[in-house]
Amino acid sequence: MRAAVFHEYGGPLGVEEVPDPTPPDDGVVVEVGATGICRSDWHAWEGHDPDVAPPHVPGHELAGTVVAVGPEVRRVAVGERVTVPFCLGCGACASCRAGETQVCDHDYQPGFTGWGSWAQYVALPHADLNVVPLPEGLDFVDAAALGCRFMTAWAALRVHARVAEGEWVAVHGCGGVGLSAVLVAVAAGARVVAVDVAPAALRLAAGLGATAVVEAAGLPWEDAAAAVRDATGGGAHVSLDALGSVGTCSASIASLRPRGRHVQVGLLPPVLGLPAVPMHLVIAGELEVLGSHGMAAHAYPELLGLVASGRLDPTRLVTGTVGLDGTPAALAAMGSAPPAGVLLVKP
């Protein structure tokens, strides 16, 4: 099969012929119909994730068709159209037994702990637990656009932050995760203030329903947070750091009104330095500080149902598609100039 492979951290990504995968005994092989390009893939390429060992195939936001199943699989059949979370639970640890497979003690992540979906085919373990069938009429682009970004934003706002109608939600960073959060918050009846350094990203956020925008280019994080407090009349009820940086993490916390909820969604790998979280604000305002890592497979039906019904449209976030040959340039751009919206690969 053809796959996009890098052989050293930060080294060239090239499209090569590699052996076709075979299914694990409890797993499947999926022919990839569409897959996302995410900043997490850039972190893996740069060597920020200790689970990634070259040679490596990135890609973790995927949808496609099952073409092979292992002998222990009972609930998934060849020919099914499917997607999966980016964290696949093992089914045996305490977290999995509690239904929280997204924080599995032994999780498998395509594109990180194993080869991913920037390829014609991808092998996935623990299929009966993790594989999610797609509703009729939901195509691969729709499903891949949910990827880690949309489903992470969904879990962050609907599961962890418990966003309610009429609340203010601040979104710091309007890439794929942030714009997904704008869509999810607006669908929940919340008002959104979007924060980014790029005017194009803010225009997209406004087009998706953001009530207000803050252009943060050149602003200290304290000033960006003050602008959010002004726009929301005293601070957001919920604020997300959808980018992952010292400045956006601090600004998100400082954007909140008393008793507000901060959700950390953007990655903050230790290799880039740990942020100095303004805990004095957390204490004084009795704020909640929450993490959102992903979403379990069993939580997908509600989200997929809303997408299939048209109430949520993840394709509004898709700003372009490329073939496998377009992945090297797209991956490199994720470091210095990540695109507004979601870029998809169609192998």
N, C-alpha and C positions, 0 to 999 in steps of 0.2 A: 504494500500500500504506500501511498504518498503521505508524508507527514512533515511538519515543520519541526526541526530539531536544532538545539544548540548543544555544543560539545564543551563549552567552558562558560563560567559566569561572565556575563557581559560580552561574550564573544559573538561571532556571526550566527544568525539564525538562518538556516538554509532548508529548502524543501528537498527531501531525499526519499528514495525508496527504502523502506524498512520492512521487516517481516510482518505479516498480518498477525494480530493478536488471537489468542485462543481463550475461550471463557474459563474462568475458575470453576471449580466443581459446583459452587453455590452462586455463580455469577452468569453474566451475559456478555455478548459482544454486540455493540450498537453501531450501525452505519450512521455516521454523523450527517444530519441534514442541515444544521446550522449550529454555530457556537460563537460565544462572545469573546471580545478582546477587552481585558480588564486590567486595571492598574495592579491588581494582585499578581497577574502574570508577569508584569514588569519587575515587581519585587522578587519573584522567583528567579527570573533571568539574571538579576543583579546579584544574587546570592544572599538575599536577606532572609531566606527561609531555610532553616537547617534540615528540613525534610527533603529538599530538592537536591538530587545528585546527578550531574551530567554524565553521559548524554541524556537529554531530557526533551520531552514533547510537552509544551504548555497546553492550557485550555481546560476550563472547568465549568463553563456555562453552556450546556448542550441539550440538544433534542435530536431525535432520530428514530430509526427503525431497528428493532431487535433482529439480528441475523443468525445468532447462535446462542444456545443456552447450555449450561452445565447440567450434569446428571442429577444434582440435588435440588434444582429449581422446580418449584411446584406452581407458582402463581403467575409466571411470566412466560409468554409463548413467542416463538418466532413469528415475525410479521407485525407485532404490536408497535404502535407509535408511542414513544415514551420520552420522559425527561427524568432527571434525578437532582436532588440537592447537591451542593458542592461538597458537603460533608456527609459521607456514607457511614452510618452506624454499624457496629459489629453485631449488635443484637444480644450480647451476653453480659456487658458491663452494667453497673448499677444505673448509670445515666440512661442507657438504652432500655433497660427494664422499666424505667420510669417514663418512657416515651420521649425522652429528650435526646434523640440521636444526634442533634446538632452539636452537642458537647460530649460526644462519645469519648471514652477513655482511650480507645484504640481506633479512632476514625480513619477512614480511607478517603483521600481527596484526589480525584483525578486532576492531573496537572500539577500536583505537588508531591504527595507520597507515592504516586505512580504516574505513568505516562497519561497524558490528557487527550483532549478532543480536537486539537489542531491537526487533524488527520482524517483519513477516510473512515477509519474504524477505531473504536475505543472499547477496552475491556473494563467491566465494572463488577466488583464482588458484592456478595450479600444482596442479591437481586430481589428476593422476596420481601425483604424489609425496606429497601430503598427506592426501587424503580416505581415511577409514578406514570400511569397511563394518561395519555392526552385525550381530552374530549374531542368528539367529532367536530370538524370545522375549525379547530385550532391548529394552525400550521406551525412548521418548525421555527420560522422566524419569530412568530408570537411567543412560542415556548422558550426559545433561547434568549429572547429579550427579557424574560423573567429572571433568568440566570441567577447569579449570586446577588446582583445589585438590586433588582426589583424585590425579590423575595426577602433580602436582608432589610430593605427599607420597610417592607410590609411588617416583618416581625418586630423591627425596632419600634414602629409607631403603634401598631395594633396590639401586639402581644406585650412588649415591655413597657412602653410609655403610656399605654392606655389612652391614646388621644381621643378627645371627645368633641362633639359638634360645638362650634363657637369658640374653641380655644385658639390661641395663637401658637403657631409652630415656626420656629426659626430653623432654616436649613443652611448650614455653613459648608460651602463647596457644592457647586452645581454641575458635577460630572454625572456619570450614570447613576450612582447611588443617590446623589442629591436630587436629581430631577425625578427619579422614581419616588423619592420621599415627597416631593411636591405633589405628584399625582395622587399618591395614597392619602396624603393629608387632605387635599381638596375633596377627594371622594368621601372622606369621613366627615365633611362639613366644617373643617377647620380653616382658619385664615393663615396664610403663609407669608413670611418675609424671607426672601432668598438672598444669600450673601455670597459673593464671588468676586474675583479680581478681573474676570473677563466679561466685557459687555455682551458678547455673543451668548455666553451661558446665561446671563441674566435675562436676555431677551427670550431665550427658550423657556426659562422659568416663568416669566410673565405670561407667555403664550400658553403655558400649561395651567395657569390659574393663580399664580402667586399674586397676593394683594399688593405687596410692596417689595422693593429690591434695594439692596445696599451694595454699592460698588466699593470694594475694600482695597483696591489697588493702592499701595503706598500708605495705607492706614495702619497704625499700631493696633494690636488686637483690642486694646482697651477702647479705642475710638470706634472700631467696628461694632463692639458690643454695645456701646452707648447709642449708636445709630439704630440698632435693633430695639433697644429699650424705648427710644423715642418713637419709632414707627409703631410699636405695639402698645403704647400708652402705659409703660411701666415694666415691660419685660414679657418674654414669651412664657407660656405655660410649659411648652416642650421645646427643647433645642437639640439638634443633631449636629455632631461633627461628622460630616459625610466624606471628608477628605483625609484627615489623619495627619496633623502637624501640631507642633507646640502652640502655634498661634491660633489655629482653628479650635483646638481643644479648649484653650483658655477662654477664647471669645465666646464659645458656645455656653460654657458655664456662666460667664459673666453676663450673658444675654437674658438670663432667666429672672422672672419675678419670684418673690418668696414662695416656697413650697413647690417650685418648678422641678422638671425632670430633664436631666441631660442624658443623652444616649450617645455612647461612643461607637461609631460604626466604622469610620476610616481607620485603616491599620496604622499602628505606631510601633514598628519593629524596633526592638532594643538597639540594633546595630546603628540606627539613625539617631539615638539619644532619647532618653526618657523625658517626657514633658513634666514641667513643674506645675502640677494642677493647683489652681487657686483654692485650696481647701478652706481658707478663711471665709470665702463666699459661700461655700457649701455649708459650713457650720452656721454662719449668721442667717442665711436664708432657709435653713432646713431643707436643702436641696437633695434630690435623689440623683445619684450617679450610677448609670446602668450601662452594661455592655450588651452588644447584640452581635452574635457570631454567625448566625444562620437560622435555618428553619428545618424542622423535622419533616420527613416525607408525609407523615399522617396529617400535617397541617395544610398540605397543598390543595385538597379539594375545594375549600372555601375560596381561596385565591383564584384557582382555575375556573371555578364557577362564575366569579365576577368578570373574569376576562372573557369567557365564552359568551356571557350575556351582553357584553359590550359596555358594562359599567366602568370597567378599567381597560385601558387600551395601551399596553406596553409598547406597541409599534410606534406610538407617537414619540418615543424616545430614540428610535433608530434613525441615525443620521447618515448611515452608509453601510454598504457591504463590500467585502473583498473576497477573492479566492485565496487559497493557501499561499500563492505567490506574493500576495500583498501583505502577509503577516510580518515580515521583517521590518518594513518601514513603519507599520502600525505599532509594533511593539516598542521600537526605539522612541517613537513620539510620546508614548505613555509617560516617559520620565520627565521630559521638559515641556511638552505641549500636548497634554492629553486632550482628546477631542471633546467638544460639547456633545452630550448625548451618548448613545451606544453605537459602537461599530461592531458589526457581525461578520463572521467568516462563513462562507458556504463552500465546504470542501468539494 
